Amino acid sequence: MRTISVKWIWAAALLVAVLVIAGGTSAQEGAVDPESWKSAPVLPEVSDKMREVYQRGLELGNDPNAFSKVGDCQNVTAYFLMDFDQPGQYNLGEYSDLQATIDHFAGSWGRESASVNPGFNVASVLSPMWADPKLCEKGENPLKCEYRLHRPSIAIISMETWWSGRPADEYEKYLRQLVQFWLDSGVVPILGTKADNVEGDHSINAAIVRVAQDMEVPLWNFWAAVRPLPNHGLEKDGFHLVYARPFFNEPDLLQAGWPMRNLTALQAIDAVWRGVTDDSSG
């Protein structure tokens, strides 16, 4: 029996060696660092695939001067990007080069999106049950409704909330469907990470970055942007962002979560717009 066991051990070892050689990598070399998403840059890069998506969208009739928001309570108009449609309600300070982007997308910053609601998550935006009956047609989910109403060329997506106790892989499954909808519509999606870690293991942010990388869509790593801020830009509850107006000429205000969110979201939209159009002149 002992001889048979040794033979089986050698056979198993040989099989593993053959599989490793055939695969061209070792288990260690193929391992993925679950923390690697933390080093992703704050602002997105644009792939050739996204340039193709953008051009196809223009052929479908998407508006090159429009973008849409998709999100939950941290994306409501009163706090998120609205001030850029109101001269005098923001100050770009040293970021004055972003004014061209603000002008280009005038009207989208303060617009109420059919795909934003404080109660939304990645699953609900895919369900017609959550569509606004005053805006949406029968059978439309919030995404389809928003696309029909606004026909954007870019969509900025930030989904912080998720069902308590549900695994992150379910979040990821729905997020992939959400992203695929925009890609099929010729719209370039920007995926944003979240500042909080209410789930305790950062699994939601890891899923967001994984989807962005797998589907080659632009990533806005907001989590990285707020790491240096006091309490990471969050209120004592560890979820809501500290509020301040978007006056980027005042360094003290950029220590709060909301000004940093609005600044980096603006920068992300600017980077994607210029990336898909190769327009450096504004």
Phi and psi in degrees as GROMACS dihedral restraints (atoms count N, CA, C in turn):
[ dihedral_restraints ]
;  ai    aj    ak    al  type     phi  dphi    fc
    3     4     5     6     1   -64.1    20    10
    4     5     6     7     1   -39.2    20    10
    6     7     8     9     1   -64.1    20    10
    7     8     9    10     1   -41.2    20    10
    9    10    11    12     1   -63.0    20    10
   10    11    12    13     1   -41.0    20    10
   12    13    14    15     1   -62.2    20    10
   13    14    15    16     1   -43.2    20    10
   15    16    17    18     1   -63.3    20    10
   16    17    18    19     1   -41.6    20    10
   18    19    20    21     1   -61.4    20    10
   19    20    21    22     1   -41.9    20    10
   21    22    23    24     1   -63.7    20    10
   22    23    24    25     1   -39.0    20    10
   24    25    26    27     1   -62.8    20    10
   25    26    27    28     1   -44.6    20    10
   27    28    29    30     1   -66.6    20    10
   28    29    30    31     1   -36.7    20    10
   30    31    32    33     1   -65.2    20    10
   31    32    33    34     1   -43.2    20    10
   33    34    35    36     1   -63.6    20    10
   34    35    36    37     1   -42.6    20    10
   36    37    38    39     1   -62.8    20    10
   37    38    39    40     1   -40.3    20    10
   39    40    41    42     1   -64.7    20    10
   40    41    42    43     1   -40.2    20    10
   42    43    44    45     1   -62.6    20    10
   43    44    45    46     1   -43.9    20    10
   45    46    47    48     1   -60.5    20    10
   46    47    48    49     1   -43.5    20    10
   48    49    50    51     1   -62.9    20    10
   49    50    51    52     1   -41.5    20    10
   51    52    53    54     1   -63.5    20    10
   52    53    54    55     1   -43.3    20    10
   54    55    56    57     1   -63.8    20    10
   55    56    57    58     1   -39.9    20    10
   57    58    59    60     1   -64.4    20    10
   58    59    60    61     1   -44.8    20    10
   60    61    62    63     1   -64.5    20    10
   61    62    63    64     1   -42.7    20    10
   63    64    65    66     1   -63.1    20    10
   64    65    66    67     1   -35.9    20    10
   66    67    68    69     1   -79.2    20    10
   67    68    69    70     1   -15.1    20    10
   69    70    71    72     1    76.0    20    10
   70    71    72    73     1    15.0    20    10
   72    73    74    75     1  -155.9    20    10
   73    74    75    76     1   162.6    20    10
   75    76    77    78     1  -100.7    20    10
   76    77    78    79     1   166.9    20    10
   78    79    80    81     1   -60.4    20    10
   79    80    81    82     1   -37.8    20    10
   81    82    83    84     1   -68.1    20    10
   82    83    84    85     1   -41.1    20    10
   84    85    86    87     1   -67.9    20    10
   85    86    87    88     1   -30.3    20    10
   87    88    89    90     1   -87.9    20    10
   88    89    90    91     1    -3.9    20    10
   90    91    92    93     1   -69.3    20    10
   91    92    93    94     1   146.6    20    10
   93    94    95    96     1  -108.5    20    10
   94    95    96    97     1   127.7    20    10
   96    97    98    99     1   -73.1    20    10
   97    98    99   100     1   114.3    20    10
   99   100   101   102     1   -66.1    20    10
  100   101   102   103     1   -12.6    20    10
  102   103   104   105     1   -98.5    20    10
  103   104   105   106     1    -0.1    20    10
  105   106   107   108     1   -64.4    20    10
  106   107   108   109     1   -24.5    20    10
  108   109   110   111     1   -61.2    20    10
  109   110   111   112     1   -25.8    20    10
  111   112   113   114     1   -65.4    20    10
  112   113   114   115     1   -23.3    20    10
  114   115   116   117     1   -92.8    20    10
  115   116   117   118     1     2.1    20    10
  117   118   119   120     1   -64.2    20    10
  118   119   120   121     1   140.7    20    10
  120   121   122   123     1   -64.7    20    10
  121   122   123   124     1   155.9    20    10
  123   124   125   126     1   -64.2    20    10
  124   125   126   127     1   -45.8    20    10
  126   127   128   129     1   -99.2    20    10
  127   128   129   130     1   147.5    20    10
  129   130   131   132     1   -79.4    20    10
  130   131   132   133     1   157.8    20    10
  132   133   134   135     1  -109.6    20    10
  133   134   135   136     1   156.5    20    10
  135   136   137   138     1  -114.3    20    10
  136   137   138   139     1   124.8    20    10
  138   139   140   141     1   -86.3    20    10
  139   140   141   142     1   163.7    20    10
  141   142   143   144     1   -60.4    20    10
  142   143   144   145     1   -35.0    20    10
  144   145   146   147     1   -58.5    20    10
  145   146   147   148     1   -41.0    20    10
  147   148   149   150     1   -71.4    20    10
  148   149   150   151     1   -31.2    20    10
  150   151   152   153     1   -64.6    20    10
  151   152   153   154     1   -38.1    20    10
  153   154   155   156     1   -67.6    20    10
  154   155   156   157     1   -40.7    20    10
  156   157   158   159     1   -60.5    20    10
  157   158   159   160     1   -45.3    20    10
  159   160   161   162     1   -60.6    20    10
  160   161   162   163     1   -47.3    20    10
  162   163   164   165     1   -64.3    20    10
  163   164   165   166     1   -39.4    20    10
  165   166   167   168     1   -64.1    20    10
  166   167   168   169     1   -37.1    20    10
  168   169   170   171     1   -63.1    20    10
  169   170   171   172     1   -40.0    20    10
  171   172   173   174     1   -62.3    20    10
  172   173   174   175     1   -38.3    20    10
  174   175   176   177     1   -65.4    20    10
  175   176   177   178     1   -29.2    20    10
  177   178   179   180     1   -80.1    20    10
  178   179   180   181     1    -8.6    20    10
  180   181   182   183     1   100.9    20    10
  181   182   183   184     1    12.9    20    10
  183   184   185   186     1   -67.9    20    10
  184   185   186   187     1   149.4    20    10
  186   187   188   189     1   -87.0    20    10
  187   188   189   190     1   116.8    20    10
  189   190   191   192     1   -68.1    20    10
  190   191   192   193     1   -11.8    20    10
  192   193   194   195     1  -103.9    20    10
  193   194   195   196     1    15.8    20    10
  195   196   197   198     1  -129.2    20    10
  196   197   198   199     1   140.5    20    10
  198   199   200   201     1  -131.0    20    10
  199   200   201   202     1   157.7    20    10
  201   202   203   204     1  -118.8    20    10
  202   203   204   205     1   154.7    20    10
  204   205   206   207     1  -106.5    20    10
  205   206   207   208     1   141.8    20    10
  207   208   209   210     1  -131.2    20    10
  208   209   210   211     1   120.0    20    10
  210   211   212   213     1   177.1    20    10
  211   212   213   214     1  -169.6    20    10
  213   214   215   216     1  -114.4    20    10
  214   215   216   217     1  -142.7    20    10
  216   217   218   219     1   -65.2    20    10
  217   218   219   220     1   -22.1    20    10
  219   220   221   222     1   -92.3    20    10
  220   221   222   223     1    16.8    20    10
  222   223   224   225     1  -128.8    20    10
  223   224   225   226     1     8.1    20    10
  225   226   227   228     1   -65.4    20    10
  226   227   228   229     1   148.3    20    10
  228   229   230   231     1   -57.4    20    10
  229   230   231   232     1   -39.3    20    10
  231   232   233   234     1   -59.3    20    10
  232   233   234   235     1   -25.2    20    10
  234   235   236   237     1  -111.5    20    10
  235   236   237   238     1   -33.8    20    10
  237   238   239   240     1  -103.8    20    10
  238   239   240   241     1   107.1    20    10
  240   241   242   243     1    72.2    20    10
  241   242   243   244     1   -11.3    20    10
  243   244   245   246     1   -56.0    20    10
  244   245   246   247     1   -39.6    20    10
  246   247   248   249     1   -62.1    20    10
  247   248   249   250     1   -21.0    20    10
  249   250   251   252     1   -71.8    20    10
  250   251   252   253     1   -10.2    20    10
  252   253   254   255     1   -95.5    20    10
  253   254   255   256     1     6.6    20    10
  255   256   257   258     1  -130.4    20    10
  256   257   258   259     1    91.2    20    10
  258   259   260   261     1   -51.8    20    10
  259   260   261   262     1   135.7    20    10
  261   262   263   264     1    95.5    20    10
  262   263   264   265     1   -14.4    20    10
  264   265   266   267     1   -98.2    20    10
  265   266   267   268     1     5.1    20    10
  267   268   269   270     1  -150.0    20    10
  268   269   270   271     1   161.2    20    10
  270   271   272   273     1  -141.7    20    10
  271   272   273   274     1   118.7    20    10
  273   274   275   276     1   -76.7    20    10
  274   275   276   277     1   -18.3    20    10
  276   277   278   279     1    55.0    20    10
  277   278   279   280     1  -127.0    20    10
  279   280   281   282     1   -72.7    20    10
  280   281   282   283     1    -3.7    20    10
  282   283   284   285     1  -100.8    20    10
  283   284   285   286     1    32.8    20    10
  285   286   287   288     1   -61.9    20    10
  286   287   288   289     1   -20.8    20    10
  288   289   290   291     1   -66.3    20    10
  289   290   291   292     1   -13.8    20    10
  291   292   293   294     1   -80.4    20    10
  292   293   294   295     1    -7.2    20    10
  294   295   296   297     1   -61.6    20    10
  295   296   297   298     1   -34.8    20    10
  297   298   299   300     1   -60.9    20    10
  298   299   300   301     1   -37.3    20    10
  300   301   302   303     1   -70.5    20    10
  301   302   303   304     1   -40.3    20    10
  303   304   305   306     1   -59.1    20    10
  304   305   306   307     1   -44.9    20    10
  306   307   308   309     1   -65.8    20    10
  307   308   309   310     1   -40.6    20    10
  309   310   311   312     1   -62.2    20    10
  310   311   312   313     1   -38.6    20    10
  312   313   314   315     1  -103.8    20    10
  313   314   315   316     1    25.5    20    10
  315   316   317   318     1   -53.4    20    10
  316   317   318   319     1   133.0    20    10
  318   319   320   321     1   101.6    20    10
  319   320   321   322     1   -25.9    20    10
  321   322   323   324     1   -86.2    20    10
  322   323   324   325     1   -26.1    20    10
  324   325   326   327     1   -63.9    20    10
  325   326   327   328     1   -45.2    20    10
  327   328   329   330     1  -100.2    20    10
  328   329   330   331     1     4.7    20    10
  330   331   332   333     1   -73.8    20    10
  331   332   333   334     1   140.2    20    10
  333   334   335   336     1   -77.2    20    10
  334   335   336   337     1   120.3    20    10
  336   337   338   339     1   -91.5    20    10
  337   338   339   340     1   138.8    20    10
  339   340   341   342     1   -72.0    20    10
  340   341   342   343     1   -11.0    20    10
  342   343   344   345     1  -108.2    20    10
  343   344   345   346     1    23.8    20    10
  345   346   347   348     1  -126.6    20    10
  346   347   348   349     1   130.9    20    10
  348   349   350   351     1  -160.1    20    10
  349   350   351   352     1   139.0    20    10
  351   352   353   354     1   -56.3    20    10
  352   353   354   355     1   -23.3    20    10
  354   355   356   357     1   -96.0    20    10
  355   356   357   358     1     1.9    20    10
  357   358   359   360     1   -74.9    20    10
  358   359   360   361     1   153.8    20    10
  360   361   362   363     1  -143.6    20    10
  361   362   363   364     1  -174.8    20    10
  363   364   365   366     1   -66.0    20    10
  364   365   366   367     1   -21.3    20    10
  366   367   368   369     1   -85.5    20    10
  367   368   369   370     1   -42.8    20    10
  369   370   371   372     1   -66.8    20    10
  370   371   372   373     1   -32.5    20    10
  372   373   374   375     1   -68.2    20    10
  373   374   375   376     1   -13.2    20    10
  375   376   377   378     1   -93.8    20    10
  376   377   378   379     1    -1.4    20    10
  378   379   380   381     1  -109.3    20    10
  379   380   381   382     1   129.5    20    10
  381   382   383   384     1   -60.8    20    10
  382   383   384   385     1   -20.9    20    10
  384   385   386   387     1   -61.8    20    10
  385   386   387   388     1   -25.2    20    10
  387   388   389   390     1   -98.1    20    10
  388   389   390   391     1     2.1    20    10
  390   391   392   393     1   -75.6    20    10
  391   392   393   394     1   145.7    20    10
  393   394   395   396     1   -75.1    20    10
  394   395   396   397     1   114.6    20    10
  396   397   398   399     1   -64.8    20    10
  397   398   399   400     1   -18.3    20    10
  399   400   401   402     1   -77.2    20    10
  400   401   402   403     1   -21.9    20    10
  402   403   404   405     1  -112.0    20    10
  403   404   405   406     1   -30.7    20    10
  405   406   407   408     1  -106.1    20    10
  406   407   408   409     1   150.3    20    10
  408   409   410   411     1   -82.7    20    10
  409   410   411   412     1   160.1    20    10
  411   412   413   414     1   -58.3    20    10
  412   413   414   415     1   130.9    20    10
  414   415   416   417     1    89.0    20    10
  415   416   417   418     1    -9.5    20    10
  417   418   419   420     1   -80.6    20    10
  418   419   420   421     1   137.0    20    10
  420   421   422   423     1   -88.7    20    10
  421   422   423   424     1   171.3    20    10
  423   424   425   426     1   -57.5    20    10
  424   425   426   427     1   -32.5    20    10
  426   427   428   429     1   -69.0    20    10
  427   428   429   430     1   -48.8    20    10
  429   430   431   432     1   -62.2    20    10
  430   431   432   433     1   -38.6    20    10
  432   433   434   435     1   -62.9    20    10
  433   434   435   436     1   -48.3    20    10
  435   436   437   438     1   -62.4    20    10
  436   437   438   439     1   -41.2    20    10
  438   439   440   441     1   -63.6    20    10
  439   440   441   442     1   -44.1    20    10
  441   442   443   444     1   -63.5    20    10
  442   443   444   445     1   -40.0    20    10
  444   445   446   447     1   -75.0    20    10
  445   446   447   448     1   -34.9    20    10
  447   448   449   450     1  -117.2    20    10
  448   449   450   451     1   -25.1    20    10
  450   451   452   453     1    47.4    20    10
  451   452   453   454     1    57.2    20    10
  453   454   455   456     1   -73.4    20    10
  454   455   456   457     1   164.5    20    10
  456   457   458   459     1  -101.6    20    10
  457   458   459   460     1   -19.0    20    10
  459   460   461   462     1  -135.1    20    10
  460   461   462   463     1   145.5    20    10
  462   463   464   465     1  -131.9    20    10
  463   464   465   466     1   126.8    20    10
  465   466   467   468     1   -99.7    20    10
  466   467   468   469     1   123.1    20    10
  468   469   470   471     1  -118.5    20    10
  469   470   471   472     1   124.1    20    10
  471   472   473   474     1  -143.4    20    10
  472   473   474   475     1   106.6    20    10
  474   475   476   477     1  -120.0    20    10
  475   476   477   478     1    99.3    20    10
  477   478   479   480     1   -84.7    20    10
  478   479   480   481     1   -41.6    20    10
  480   481   482   483     1   -82.6    20    10
  481   482   483   484     1   148.7    20    10
  483   484   485   486     1  -151.7    20    10
  484   485   486   487     1   159.8    20    10
  486   487   488   489     1   -65.3    20    10
  487   488   489   490     1   128.4    20    10
  489   490   491   492     1   -61.2    20    10
  490   491   492   493     1   131.0    20    10
  492   493   494   495     1    89.0    20    10
  493   494   495   496     1   -14.7    20    10
  495   496   497   498     1   -78.6    20    10
  496   497   498   499     1   139.3    20    10
  498   499   500   501     1   -67.4    20    10
  499   500   501   502     1   155.1    20    10
  501   502   503   504     1   -67.1    20    10
  502   503   504   505     1   -24.2    20    10
  504   505   506   507     1   -69.2    20    10
  505   506   507   508     1   -24.5    20    10
  507   508   509   510     1   -70.9    20    10
  508   509   510   511     1   -42.3    20    10
  510   511   512   513     1   -55.5    20    10
  511   512   513   514     1   -47.1    20    10
  513   514   515   516     1   -62.4    20    10
  514   515   516   517     1   -39.7    20    10
  516   517   518   519     1   -59.9    20    10
  517   518   519   520     1   -46.3    20    10
  519   520   521   522     1   -69.6    20    10
  520   521   522   523     1   -37.0    20    10
  522   523   524   525     1   -62.7    20    10
  523   524   525   526     1   -39.4    20    10
  525   526   527   528     1   -62.3    20    10
  526   527   528   529     1   -39.6    20    10
  528   529   530   531     1   -64.7    20    10
  529   530   531   532     1   -40.9    20    10
  531   532   533   534     1   -61.3    20    10
  532   533   534   535     1   -48.2    20    10
  534   535   536   537     1   -63.6    20    10
  535   536   537   538     1   -41.7    20    10
  537   538   539   540     1   -62.9    20    10
  538   539   540   541     1   -35.5    20    10
  540   541   542   543     1   -57.4    20    10
  541   542   543   544     1   -47.7    20    10
  543   544   545   546     1   -67.4    20    10
  544   545   546   547     1   -39.1    20    10
  546   547   548   549     1   -62.3    20    10
  547   548   549   550     1   -43.0    20    10
  549   550   551   552     1   -63.3    20    10
  550   551   552   553     1   -26.3    20    10
  552   553   554   555     1   -89.3    20    10
  553   554   555   556     1     2.6    20    10
  555   556   557   558     1    74.9    20    10
  556   557   558   559     1    24.8    20    10
  558   559   560   561     1  -109.7    20    10
  559   560   561   562     1   133.9    20    10
  561   562   563   564     1   -84.4    20    10
  562   563   564   565     1   114.9    20    10
  564   565   566   567     1   -86.9    20    10
  565   566   567   568     1   142.1    20    10
  567   568   569   570     1  -111.9    20    10
  568   569   570   571     1   119.5    20    10
  570   571   572   573     1   -96.2    20    10
  571   572   573   574     1   127.6    20    10
  573   574   575   576     1  -107.6    20    10
  574   575   576   577     1   136.3    20    10
  576   577   578   579     1   -79.6    20    10
  577   578   579   580     1   171.4    20    10
  579   580   581   582     1  -112.0    20    10
  580   581   582   583     1   155.3    20    10
  582   583   584   585     1   -77.5    20    10
  583   584   585   586     1   -29.0    20    10
  585   586   587   588     1   -88.6    20    10
  586   587   588   589     1   175.1    20    10
  588   589   590   591     1  -140.7    20    10
  589   590   591   592     1    51.6    20    10
  591   592   593   594     1   -64.8    20    10
  592   593   594   595     1   -23.3    20    10
  594   595   596   597     1   -78.5    20    10
  595   596   597   598     1   -15.6    20    10
  597   598   599   600     1    94.4    20    10
  598   599   600   601     1   -18.8    20    10
  600   601   602   603     1  -129.0    20    10
  601   602   603   604     1    11.8    20    10
  603   604   605   606     1    60.3    20    10
  604   605   606   607     1    19.5    20    10
  606   607   608   609     1   -67.5    20    10
  607   608   609   610     1   -27.8    20    10
  609   610   611   612     1   -70.2    20    10
  610   611   612   613     1   -46.5    20    10
  612   613   614   615     1   -62.3    20    10
  613   614   615   616     1   -39.2    20    10
  615   616   617   618     1   -60.5    20    10
  616   617   618   619     1   -39.4    20    10
  618   619   620   621     1   -66.9    20    10
  619   620   621   622     1   -41.8    20    10
  621   622   623   624     1   -59.7    20    10
  622   623   624   625     1   -47.2    20    10
  624   625   626   627     1   -66.3    20    10
  625   626   627   628     1   -38.7    20    10
  627   628   629   630     1   -61.3    20    10
  628   629   630   631     1   -43.4    20    10
  630   631   632   633     1   -63.3    20    10
  631   632   633   634     1   -44.5    20    10
  633   634   635   636     1   -59.6    20    10
  634   635   636   637     1   -43.5    20    10
  636   637   638   639     1   -69.7    20    10
  637   638   639   640     1   -44.8    20    10
  639   640   641   642     1   -64.3    20    10
  640   641   642   643     1   -38.1    20    10
  642   643   644   645     1   -98.1    20    10
  643   644   645   646     1     2.4    20    10
  645   646   647   648     1    59.9    20    10
  646   647   648   649     1    37.3    20    10
  648   649   650   651     1  -102.9    20    10
  649   650   651   652     1   154.7    20    10
  651   652   653   654     1   -61.2    20    10
  652   653   654   655     1   139.6    20    10
  654   655   656   657     1  -114.4    20    10
  655   656   657   658     1   128.1    20    10
  657   658   659   660     1  -107.7    20    10
  658   659   660   661     1   101.2    20    10
  660   661   662   663     1   -87.1    20    10
  661   662   663   664     1    76.3    20    10
  663   664   665   666     1   -62.8    20    10
  664   665   666   667     1   -32.1    20    10
  666   667   668   669     1   -53.7    20    10
  667   668   669   670     1   -44.5    20    10
  669   670   671   672     1   -67.6    20    10
  670   671   672   673     1   -32.3    20    10
  672   673   674   675     1   -66.0    20    10
  673   674   675   676     1   -34.0    20    10
  675   676   677   678     1   -96.6    20    10
  676   677   678   679     1    -0.5    20    10
  678   679   680   681     1   -56.0    20    10
  679   680   681   682     1   -41.7    20    10
  681   682   683   684     1   -76.4    20    10
  682   683   684   685     1   -10.3    20    10
  684   685   686   687     1   -78.4    20    10
  685   686   687   688     1   155.7    20    10
  687   688   689   690     1   -56.0    20    10
  688   689   690   691     1   126.0    20    10
  690   691   692   693     1    53.6    20    10
  691   692   693   694     1    28.5    20    10
  693   694   695   696     1    57.1    20    10
  694   695   696   697     1    32.3    20    10
  696   697   698   699     1    76.5    20    10
  697   698   699   700     1     9.0    20    10
  699   700   701   702     1  -105.0    20    10
  700   701   702   703     1   153.2    20    10
  702   703   704   705     1   -68.6    20    10
  703   704   705   706     1   175.7    20    10
  705   706   707   708     1   -62.2    20    10
  706   707   708   709     1   -22.1    20    10
  708   709   710   711     1   -74.8    20    10
  709   710   711   712     1    -7.3    20    10
  711   712   713   714     1    75.1    20    10
  712   713   714   715     1    11.3    20    10
  714   715   716   717     1  -130.2    20    10
  715   716   717   718     1   -54.9    20    10
  717   718   719   720     1   -75.4    20    10
  718   719   720   721     1   144.3    20    10
  720   721   722   723     1   -81.3    20    10
  721   722   723   724     1   147.1    20    10
  723   724   725   726     1   -70.1    20    10
  724   725   726   727     1   130.9    20    10
  726   727   728   729     1   -91.9    20    10
  727   728   729   730     1   141.0    20    10
  729   730   731   732     1  -161.9    20    10
  730   731   732   733     1   156.4    20    10
  732   733   734   735     1   -72.9    20    10
  733   734   735   736     1   156.6    20    10
  735   736   737   738     1   -81.5    20    10
  736   737   738   739     1    65.2    20    10
  738   739   740   741     1  -105.5    20    10
  739   740   741   742     1    92.4    20    10
  741   742   743   744     1   -78.5    20    10
  742   743   744   745     1    -2.1    20    10
  744   745   746   747     1   -83.0    20    10
  745   746   747   748     1    -4.5    20    10
  747   748   749   750     1  -112.0    20    10
  748   749   750   751     1   101.0    20    10
  750   751   752   753     1   -54.7    20    10
  751   752   753   754     1   -34.5    20    10
  753   754   755   756     1   -62.6    20    10
  754   755   756   757     1   -35.4    20    10
  756   757   758   759     1   -69.4    20    10
  757   758   759   760     1   -27.8    20    10
  759   760   761   762     1   -76.0    20    10
  760   761   762   763     1     3.3    20    10
  762   763   764   765     1   -88.9    20    10
  763   764   765   766     1    -4.2    20    10
  765   766   767   768     1   -99.1    20    10
  766   767   768   769     1   156.5    20    10
  768   769   770   771     1   -66.8    20    10
  769   770   771   772     1   -43.2    20    10
  771   772   773   774     1   -67.5    20    10
  772   773   774   775     1   -44.0    20    10
  774   775   776   777     1   -59.8    20    10
  775   776   777   778     1   -38.8    20    10
  777   778   779   780     1   -68.0    20    10
  778   779   780   781     1   -35.0    20    10
  780   781   782   783     1   -65.4    20    10
  781   782   783   784     1   -46.7    20    10
  783   784   785   786     1   -67.1    20    10
  784   785   786   787     1   -38.5    20    10
  786   787   788   789     1   -64.8    20    10
  787   788   789   790     1   -51.2    20    10
  789   790   791   792     1   -71.4    20    10
  790   791   792   793     1   -29.7    20    10
  792   793   794   795     1   -65.8    20    10
  793   794   795   796     1   -42.8    20    10
  795   796   797   798     1   -60.7    20    10
  796   797   798   799     1   -44.6    20    10
  798   799   800   801     1   -63.8    20    10
  799   800   801   802     1   -37.1    20    10
  801   802   803   804     1   -66.0    20    10
  802   803   804   805     1   -44.2    20    10
  804   805   806   807     1   -63.9    20    10
  805   806   807   808     1   -41.5    20    10
  807   808   809   810     1   -59.4    20    10
  808   809   810   811     1   -46.6    20    10
  810   811   812   813     1   -63.6    20    10
  811   812   813   814     1   -40.2    20    10
  813   814   815   816     1   -72.0    20    10
  814   815   816   817     1   -44.6    20    10
  816   817   818   819     1   -56.9    20    10
  817   818   819   820     1   -49.1    20    10
  819   820   821   822     1   -67.0    20    10
  820   821   822   823     1   -33.6    20    10
  822   823   824   825     1   -68.0    20    10
  823   824   825   826     1   -38.2    20    10
  825   826   827   828     1   -83.2    20    10
  826   827   828   829     1   -18.1    20    10
  828   829   830   831     1  -109.1    20    10
  829   830   831   832     1   -12.4    20    10
  831   832   833   834     1    55.8    20    10
  832   833   834   835     1    34.1    20    10
  834   835   836   837     1  -100.9    20    10
  835   836   837   838     1   105.7    20    10
  837   838   839   840     1  -100.3    20    10
  838   839   840   841     1    -1.5    20    10
  840   841   842   843     1   -96.5    20    10
  841   842   843   844     1   -14.8    20    10
